[in-house]
Amino acid sequence: MKVASITSLVSALVLALCLKGLHYFHLIKWNPIGFYKKWEMFEGSSKLFQWSFLILVLFIIGFLLFITLRYVYIIPAVLTSFLLGLFLSITLEWIVLDLPLQSSSFKKLSIPFMVIVICLLRFLLETANFHQKEHTAQKGN
């Protein structure tokens, strides 16, 4: 559990930093903390609190992914992280940008965001796979 917590925390911090950088350099067309206004949550709170809450949500999602995906160590992490990351990033941007179901909508998706999500999922999966294999090997001894 300690490894899962640390890995999820690092992943959440890096993703939040990358989201801030992508938004700052206009590589994504949406605000990472813009969902607070849309859902009318924490509108009067400070930006620090909003980013901290986002990091907490990303930590919980990363922790759950780490725990659930450590049991798929039979499938290579490259394939799993690529497919899952592509699916998650496209779905997230499709929902956030409220894109129509047309082939021209794919041009509006952010490739740097997809790459970051895929890389961070690979980090989570490789760590989970390594520790699951190590745990299995220690159990066998």
Backbone as numpy.savetxt, mean C-alpha at the origin, in Angstrom:
# Nx Ny Nz CAx CAy CAz Cx Cy Cz
5.10 -11.64 15.45 4.30 -10.44 15.45 5.15 -9.18 15.45
6.32 -9.27 16.08 7.21 -8.11 16.13 7.70 -7.76 14.73
8.07 -8.78 13.97 8.56 -8.55 12.61 7.44 -7.98 11.74
6.24 -8.51 11.90 5.10 -8.01 11.12 4.82 -6.55 11.46
4.91 -6.20 12.72 4.65 -4.82 13.14 5.69 -3.86 12.58
6.95 -4.23 12.71 8.03 -3.36 12.22 7.97 -3.21 10.71
7.76 -4.32 10.02 7.70 -4.28 8.55 6.51 -3.45 8.09
5.38 -3.61 8.73 4.19 -2.84 8.36 4.37 -1.36 8.65
5.02 -1.04 9.76 5.27 0.36 10.10 6.20 1.02 9.09
7.27 0.34 8.74 8.20 0.88 7.73 7.49 1.05 6.40
6.70 0.07 6.01 5.96 0.15 4.76 4.98 1.32 4.76
4.27 1.52 5.87 3.31 2.62 5.96 4.00 3.98 5.91
5.12 4.11 6.61 5.86 5.38 6.59 6.41 5.68 5.20
6.97 4.68 4.55 7.53 4.89 3.21 6.42 5.23 2.21
5.29 4.53 2.30 4.19 4.82 1.38 3.64 6.22 1.62
3.51 6.64 2.86 3.03 7.99 3.15 4.00 9.05 2.62
5.29 8.82 2.81 6.30 9.73 2.27 6.25 9.78 0.75
6.12 8.63 0.13 6.04 8.58 -1.33 4.77 9.26 -1.85
3.65 9.06 -1.15 2.42 9.73 -1.56 2.56 11.25 -1.46
3.21 11.72 -0.40 3.44 13.15 -0.27 4.33 13.67 -1.40
5.37 12.91 -1.73 6.25 13.31 -2.82 5.55 13.27 -4.18
4.76 12.25 -4.42 4.02 12.16 -5.68 3.03 13.31 -5.81
2.39 13.66 -4.70 1.44 14.78 -4.74 2.18 16.11 -4.91
3.32 16.27 -4.25 4.09 17.51 -4.33 4.59 17.76 -5.76
5.04 16.71 -6.42 5.57 16.85 -7.78 4.50 16.62 -8.85
3.24 16.59 -8.45 2.09 16.48 -9.36 2.14 15.21 -10.22
2.61 14.11 -9.63 2.64 12.84 -10.35 1.36 12.04 -10.12
0.57 12.46 -9.14 -0.77 11.92 -8.95 -1.73 13.10 -8.97
-2.92 12.87 -9.49 -3.88 13.96 -9.66 -4.87 14.04 -8.52
-4.53 13.44 -7.40 -5.42 13.44 -6.24 -4.60 13.67 -4.99
-5.28 14.18 -3.97 -4.62 14.48 -2.71 -4.71 13.25 -1.80
-3.59 12.76 -1.28 -3.63 11.56 -0.43 -4.49 11.71 0.82
-4.63 12.92 1.34 -5.48 13.12 2.51 -6.76 13.85 2.12
-7.11 13.85 0.85 -8.31 14.52 0.39 -9.59 13.78 0.73
-9.47 12.52 1.11 -10.67 11.76 1.44 -11.32 12.25 2.73
-10.60 13.00 3.55 -11.19 13.54 4.77 -12.30 14.53 4.44
-12.10 15.37 3.42 -13.13 16.31 3.01 -14.31 15.59 2.39
-14.01 14.59 1.57 -15.06 13.86 0.87 -15.97 13.12 1.85
-15.38 12.52 2.87 -16.14 11.76 3.86 -16.51 12.59 5.08
-16.12 13.87 5.07 -16.41 14.80 6.16 -15.88 14.28 7.50
-14.64 13.86 7.50 -13.97 13.38 8.71 -12.78 14.28 9.02
-12.56 14.62 10.23 -11.39 15.34 10.71 -11.09 16.59 9.88
-12.12 17.27 9.40 -11.88 18.43 8.54 -11.19 19.58 9.28
-11.53 19.75 10.55 -10.95 20.85 11.31 -9.62 20.52 11.96
-9.17 19.30 11.83 -7.92 18.89 12.49 -6.71 19.31 11.66
-5.56 19.21 12.29 -4.33 19.64 11.63 -3.89 18.62 10.57
-3.03 19.07 9.69 -2.50 18.19 8.64 -1.65 17.07 9.25
-0.96 17.39 10.34 -0.15 16.37 11.00 -1.02 15.22 11.50
-2.17 15.55 12.10 -3.08 14.51 12.56 -3.64 13.72 11.39
-3.98 14.41 10.30 -4.53 13.72 9.13 -3.52 12.76 8.53
-2.26 13.18 8.43 -1.23 12.30 7.90 -0.94 11.16 8.88
-0.98 11.45 10.16 -0.76 10.40 11.16 -1.86 9.35 11.11
-3.08 9.78 10.92 -4.19 8.83 10.81 -4.06 8.00 9.53
-3.63 8.64 8.44 -3.40 7.91 7.20 -2.32 6.85 7.39
-1.25 7.22 8.09 -0.17 6.25 8.36 -0.69 5.10 9.21
-1.55 5.40 10.18 -2.14 4.35 11.01 -2.99 3.39 10.16
-3.79 3.94 9.27 -4.62 3.10 8.38 -3.73 2.26 7.47
-2.67 2.85 6.92 -1.74 2.11 6.06 -1.02 1.02 6.85
-0.70 1.31 8.11 -0.07 0.32 8.98 -0.99 -0.88 9.20
-2.25 -0.62 9.48 -3.20 -1.71 9.71 -3.38 -2.54 8.44
-3.50 -1.89 7.30 -3.65 -2.62 6.04 -2.40 -3.44 5.76
-1.22 -2.86 5.96 0.03 -3.58 5.75 0.18 -4.76 6.70
-0.22 -4.58 7.96 -0.14 -5.65 8.94 -1.05 -6.81 8.55
-2.27 -6.50 8.14 -3.19 -7.55 7.72 -2.69 -8.27 6.47
-2.13 -7.51 5.53 -1.55 -8.14 4.34 -0.38 -9.04 4.70
0.46 -8.58 5.60 1.61 -9.37 6.02 1.16 -10.69 6.64
0.19 -10.61 7.54 -0.29 -11.81 8.23 -0.97 -12.77 7.26
-1.79 -12.27 6.37 -2.53 -13.16 5.47 -1.68 -13.70 4.33
-0.77 -12.89 3.82 -0.02 -13.31 2.64 1.24 -14.10 2.96
1.54 -14.29 4.23 2.72 -15.08 4.53 2.47 -16.57 4.28
1.21 -16.94 4.13 0.89 -18.34 3.88 0.87 -18.70 2.40
1.14 -17.73 1.53 1.21 -18.01 0.10 2.67 -18.02 -0.37
3.55 -18.53 0.49 4.97 -18.51 0.16 5.31 -19.50 -0.95
4.38 -20.34 -1.34 4.61 -21.27 -2.45 4.65 -20.50 -3.77
3.79 -19.48 -3.90 3.76 -18.65 -5.09 4.89 -17.62 -4.98
5.65 -17.41 -6.05 6.74 -16.43 -5.97 6.21 -15.02 -5.63
6.95 -14.33 -4.79 6.53 -13.01 -4.34 6.51 -11.99 -5.48
7.34 -12.22 -6.48 7.37 -11.30 -7.62 6.02 -11.30 -8.33
5.50 -12.47 -8.59 4.23 -12.59 -9.29 3.07 -12.08 -8.42
3.04 -12.49 -7.18 1.96 -12.09 -6.28 1.95 -10.59 -6.07
3.11 -10.01 -5.80 3.16 -8.57 -5.54 2.82 -7.77 -6.80
3.25 -8.25 -7.96 2.95 -7.54 -9.20 1.46 -7.54 -9.48
0.84 -8.71 -9.41 -0.59 -8.79 -9.71 -1.44 -8.08 -8.66
-1.14 -8.30 -7.40 -1.90 -7.66 -6.33 -1.67 -6.15 -6.31
-0.43 -5.72 -6.50 -0.13 -4.29 -6.53 -0.78 -3.58 -7.69
-0.76 -4.22 -8.86 -1.40 -3.64 -10.03 -2.91 -3.52 -9.80
-3.50 -4.58 -9.28 -4.93 -4.56 -9.01 -5.30 -3.50 -7.98
-4.56 -3.43 -6.87 -4.86 -2.46 -5.81 -4.68 -1.02 -6.27
-3.58 -0.75 -6.96 -3.32 0.63 -7.38 -4.30 1.10 -8.44
-4.63 0.24 -9.39 -5.60 0.63 -10.43 -6.98 0.83 -9.81
-7.37 -0.07 -8.93 -8.68 0.05 -8.28 -8.75 1.31 -7.43
-7.71 1.59 -6.66 -7.70 2.77 -5.81 -7.80 4.05 -6.63
-6.99 4.15 -7.67 -7.03 5.37 -8.48 -8.34 5.48 -9.26
-8.88 4.37 -9.68 -10.14 4.39 -10.40 -11.25 4.94 -9.50
-11.23 4.52 -8.24 -12.25 4.99 -7.30 -12.02 6.45 -6.92
-10.77 6.81 -6.65 -10.46 8.17 -6.21 -10.73 9.18 -7.32
-10.32 8.86 -8.54 -10.50 9.79 -9.65 -11.90 9.71 -10.26
-12.69 8.71 -9.86 -14.05 8.50 -10.36 -14.05 8.44 -11.89
-13.24 7.53 -12.41 -13.09 7.40 -13.86 -14.20 6.55 -14.46
-14.59 6.86 -15.70 -15.58 6.01 -16.38 -14.91 4.72 -16.87
-15.72 3.73 -17.13 -15.20 2.44 -17.61 -14.94 2.50 -19.11
-13.87 3.19 -19.49 -13.47 3.32 -20.88 -11.98 3.05 -20.97
-11.55 2.67 -22.15 -10.12 2.39 -22.31 -9.28 3.67 -22.24
-9.87 4.82 -22.54 -9.12 6.08 -22.46 -8.83 6.48 -21.01
-9.52 5.87 -20.06 -9.30 6.19 -18.65 -7.96 5.68 -18.15
-7.39 4.68 -18.82 -6.10 4.14 -18.40 -4.98 5.16 -18.56
-5.15 6.13 -19.43 -4.13 7.16 -19.61 -4.05 8.10 -18.42
-5.09 8.17 -17.62 -5.13 9.07 -16.47 -4.53 8.44 -15.22
-4.22 7.15 -15.26 -3.66 6.48 -14.10 -2.19 6.83 -13.95
-1.71 6.86 -12.73 -0.33 7.25 -12.43 0.57 6.02 -12.38
1.51 5.95 -13.30 2.45 4.82 -13.33 3.41 4.87 -12.13
3.91 6.04 -11.73 4.78 6.05 -10.53 4.07 5.53 -9.28
2.79 5.82 -9.13 2.04 5.30 -7.99 1.95 3.78 -8.06
1.70 3.25 -9.24 1.63 1.79 -9.41 2.96 1.14 -9.04
4.05 1.73 -9.47 5.38 1.18 -9.21 5.67 1.18 -7.71
5.32 2.26 -7.04 5.56 2.34 -5.59 4.75 1.30 -4.84
3.49 1.14 -5.20 2.64 0.15 -4.54 3.17 -1.26 -4.78
3.58 -1.55 -6.00 4.12 -2.87 -6.32 5.41 -3.13 -5.55
6.29 -2.14 -5.49 7.56 -2.31 -4.76 7.32 -2.52 -3.26
6.41 -1.76 -2.68 6.14 -1.93 -1.25 5.44 -3.25 -0.95
4.59 -3.70 -1.85 3.99 -5.02 -1.67 5.04 -6.12 -1.79
5.99 -5.93 -2.67 7.07 -6.91 -2.80 7.90 -6.95 -1.52
8.16 -5.78 -0.94 8.87 -5.71 0.33 8.12 -6.48 1.42
6.81 -6.24 1.52 6.00 -6.94 2.52 5.99 -8.45 2.27
5.79 -8.84 1.02 5.68 -10.27 0.70 7.00 -11.01 0.87
8.08 -10.41 0.43 9.38 -11.07 0.58 9.73 -11.26 2.05
9.46 -10.24 2.86 9.73 -10.37 4.29 8.84 -11.43 4.92
7.56 -11.42 4.56 6.63 -12.42 5.10 7.02 -13.83 4.67
7.38 -13.98 3.41 7.79 -15.30 2.91 9.05 -15.79 3.60
10.02 -14.91 3.77 11.27 -15.29 4.40 11.03 -15.77 5.83
10.25 -15.01 6.58 10.02 -15.37 7.97 9.13 -16.60 8.12
8.22 -16.80 7.17 7.39 -18.00 7.22 8.24 -19.24 6.91
9.13 -19.14 5.92 10.02 -20.27 5.61 10.98 -20.54 6.77
11.47 -19.48 7.39 12.36 -19.66 8.54 11.62 -20.32 9.71
10.39 -19.89 9.93 9.58 -20.47 11.00 9.29 -21.95 10.71
8.99 -22.26 9.46 8.73 -23.66 9.07 9.99 -24.51 9.23
11.13 -23.95 8.87 12.38 -24.70 8.99 12.74 -24.94 10.46
12.50 -23.97 11.32 12.78 -24.13 12.74 11.84 -25.13 13.38
10.61 -25.18 12.89 9.65 -26.14 13.42 10.05 -27.56 13.07
10.67 -27.73 11.90 11.09 -29.04 11.46 12.29 -29.56 12.25
13.09 -28.66 12.79 14.28 -29.07 13.56 13.87 -29.44 14.90
